[in-house]
């Protein structure tokens, strides 16, 4: 099958990365360890060809047409065991752990499932590092610091268990077809596994209406008198907005409200 005959499919959120300098920088940003690589959405295999040169790779591709192309393109690597290719929806295969060993997720993620995949990887105890290309807006939400307008539930979840940083911003011209927005490569280096689901539900309440005060958002789920007393104890202003607290503040608040 000829690569040139394959067109990007909108339903899979495909934008093929063609800028080799970006691919090289992704490889250079990879953590220095012996972990296996999981690649989700290898597409035409442009990143895959770099990855198999440095580590063994498990790739997951939902597009059957691309699976055929990848099987032909990486015949040698598949036979040697340097690459394993899984055809099908990765979210259906992904139970608690995507791989039964320590791994790093390195991928140019399809935009439409990027957030879901990052949250799955954060929850996966076997995943130690997440180095992914996503929409710039998504990367900013995960990496935003307290006080910044993008600081929200995703920032708190990620930063509760990982160091988060944007390693490079990638313009639309680096892709074929070119998306309408900038992309970014983001590295999340995990210190532990993901925080519990009850805490994440609590964060959804806190950030439900980001422009309203935190007190107003929380009073939907908790007693207002108790909240006022707690805010006074913690020295939080009653007018404070959700993005103005820190990750540690949210853990402290959750602990006291649910003890």
C-alpha positions in Angstrom: 0.0 0.0 0.0 1.3 3.4 -0.9 1.6 6.0 1.8 0.7 8.8 -0.7 -2.7 7.2 -1.3 -3.8 7.5 2.4 -5.8 10.6 3.3 -6.2 11.8 6.9 -9.7 10.8 8.3 -11.6 13.4 10.2 -13.4 10.8 12.4 -10.1 9.7 13.8 -8.8 13.2 14.3 -5.8 12.5 12.1 -3.2 15.2 11.4 0.0 13.6 10.2 3.2 15.2 11.7 5.6 15.9 8.8 8.2 18.1 10.4 11.3 16.0 11.2 12.8 18.6 13.4 9.8 18.3 15.8 10.1 14.5 15.7 13.8 14.7 16.6 13.0 17.0 19.5 10.4 14.6 20.8 13.0 11.8 20.8 15.5 14.1 22.6 12.9 14.9 25.3 12.3 11.3 26.1 13.2 10.3 29.7 16.5 8.3 30.0 15.4 4.9 31.2 14.8 1.3 30.1 11.0 1.5 29.9 9.1 0.2 26.9 7.3 2.7 24.8 3.6 2.7 24.2 2.6 4.7 21.1 -1.1 5.5 20.5 -2.1 6.6 17.0 1.1 5.9 15.1 -0.6 7.0 11.9 1.9 6.8 9.0 4.6 5.7 11.3 6.6 9.0 11.1 7.3 9.0 14.9 7.4 5.2 15.1 10.5 5.0 12.8 12.4 7.2 15.3 11.1 5.3 18.4 12.0 1.8 17.2 15.6 3.0 16.8 15.9 3.7 20.5 13.5 1.4 22.3 11.0 -1.5 21.8 7.5 -0.2 21.0 4.0 -1.3 21.4 1.8 0.7 19.0 -2.0 1.0 19.0 -3.8 2.0 15.8 -7.6 2.2 15.4 -7.5 2.8 11.6 -7.5 -0.6 9.7 -6.1 1.0 6.5 -3.2 2.5 8.5 -2.6 -0.9 10.2 -2.1 -2.5 6.8 0.4 0.2 5.8 2.3 0.0 9.2 2.5 -3.8 8.9 4.2 -3.4 5.5 6.4 -0.5 6.4 7.7 -2.1 9.7 7.8 -5.7 8.5 11.4 -6.1 9.7 10.8 -4.5 13.1 7.6 -6.6 13.6 9.5 -9.8 12.8 12.4 -8.9 15.2 10.0 -8.0 18.0 11.3 -4.4 18.2 7.7 -3.4 17.4 4.3 -4.9 18.3 1.3 -3.5 16.5 -2.2 -3.7 18.0 -5.1 -2.9 15.6 -8.3 -1.6 17.3 -9.6 0.9 19.8 -6.9 1.3 22.5 -9.6 2.4 25.0 -11.3 -1.0 24.7 -8.0 -2.8 25.3 -7.0 -0.6 28.2 -8.1 -2.0 31.5 -6.2 -0.9 34.6 -2.9 -1.2 32.8 -2.2 -0.7 29.1 1.0 -2.8 29.3 2.0 -5.4 31.9 5.3 -3.7 32.6 6.7 -0.3 33.2 6.3 2.0 30.2 6.4 5.5 28.9 3.6 6.9 26.7 5.1 8.7 23.7 2.7 9.8 21.0 1.2 12.4 18.7 -2.3 12.0 20.1 -5.5 12.4 18.1 -7.1 15.6 19.4 -10.5 14.1 20.1 -9.3 11.6 22.6 -6.2 13.2 23.9 -7.5 14.3 27.4 -9.1 10.9 28.0 -5.9 9.1 27.1 -3.8 11.3 29.3 -6.1 10.7 32.3 -6.0 7.0 31.6 -2.2 7.1 31.6 -2.1 9.1 34.8 -4.3 6.4 36.4 -2.1 3.6 35.1 0.4 2.5 37.7 2.7 1.0 35.0 2.9 4.3 33.1 5.8 6.3 34.4 6.1 9.2 31.9 3.8 10.8 29.4 5.4 12.6 26.4 2.6 13.6 24.0 1.7 16.0 21.3 -1.7 17.6 21.9 -3.6 20.8 21.2 -1.8 23.7 22.8 -5.0 24.5 24.7 -5.1 21.0 26.3 -1.4 21.2 27.3 -2.0 24.6 28.9 -4.9 23.2 31.0 -2.7 20.3 32.3 0.4 22.5 32.9 -1.3 25.8 34.2 -0.1 27.1 37.6 -2.3 28.4 40.4 -3.5 31.9 39.6 -3.4 31.4 35.8 -6.8 31.5 34.0 -6.3 27.9 32.6 -5.7 26.4 36.1 -8.5 24.0 36.6 -9.4 20.4 37.6 -7.0 18.9 35.0 -4.1 21.0 36.4 -4.8 19.8 39.9 -5.2 16.1 38.9 -2.0 16.2 36.9 0.1 18.2 39.3 -1.0 16.0 42.3 1.1 13.2 40.9 3.4 14.6 38.2 5.8 17.3 37.2 4.2 18.9 34.1 5.9 21.0 31.5 5.4 22.1 27.8 8.7 21.2 26.0 7.8 22.8 22.6 5.0 24.6 20.7 4.3 23.3 17.2 2.7 25.4 14.5 -0.1 24.1 12.2 2.3 24.1 9.2 4.2 21.1 10.8 1.2 18.8 10.0 -0.6 17.4 7.0 -3.4 18.4 6.8 -2.7 21.6 8.9 -5.0 21.9 11.9 -6.6 25.2 12.7 -4.8 25.5 16.1 -1.3 25.4 17.5 -0.1 22.1 19.1 2.3 21.5 21.9 4.5 18.7 23.2 4.0 18.1 26.9 6.0 16.0 29.4 4.3 14.6 32.5 6.8 12.9 34.8 4.9 10.9 37.4 5.8 10.7 41.0 2.9 8.4 42.0 -0.4 7.0 40.6 -3.5 9.1 40.0 -5.5 10.5 42.9 -8.8 8.8 43.8 -12.0 9.2 41.8 -13.9 10.9 44.7 -11.3 13.7 44.8 -11.7 14.1 41.1 -15.5 14.4 41.4 -14.9 17.0 44.2 -12.7 19.0 41.8 -15.5 18.9 39.1 -17.8 20.6 41.7 -15.1 23.2 42.6 -14.5 24.2 38.9 -18.0 23.7 37.6 -18.4 27.4 37.0 -14.9 28.9 37.0 -16.0 32.5 37.0 -18.1 32.1 40.1 -16.6 32.1 43.6 -15.3 28.7 44.9 -17.7 29.1 47.9 -20.7 29.4 45.5 -19.7 26.3 43.5 -19.1 24.2 46.7 -22.4 25.3 48.3 -24.3 23.2 45.8 -22.8 20.1 47.4 -21.9 21.1 50.9 -23.4 23.0 53.9 -22.9 26.7 53.5 -22.3 27.3 57.2 -19.7 24.6 57.4 -18.0 26.0 54.3 -17.9 29.5 55.7 -16.3 28.2 59.0 -13.8 26.1 57.0 -12.8 29.0 54.7 -12.3 31.2 57.8 -10.1 28.4 59.4 -8.0 28.1 56.2 -7.9 31.8 55.7 -9.5 31.6 52.3 -11.3 34.8 51.3 -15.0 34.2 50.7 -14.6 35.9 47.2 -11.7 33.6 46.1 -12.2 32.0 42.7 -11.4 28.4 41.8 -8.2 29.1 39.9 -6.7 31.1 42.8 -6.1 28.2 45.1 -3.1 25.8 44.8 -3.1 22.1 44.3 -2.1 21.6 48.0 -5.0 23.9 49.0 -7.5 21.6 47.2 -6.1 18.5 48.9 -6.4 20.1 52.3 -9.9 21.4 51.6 -11.1 18.0 50.4 -9.6 16.2 53.4 -11.4 18.5 55.8 -14.7 18.4 54.0 -14.8 14.6 53.7 -13.2 13.5 57.0 
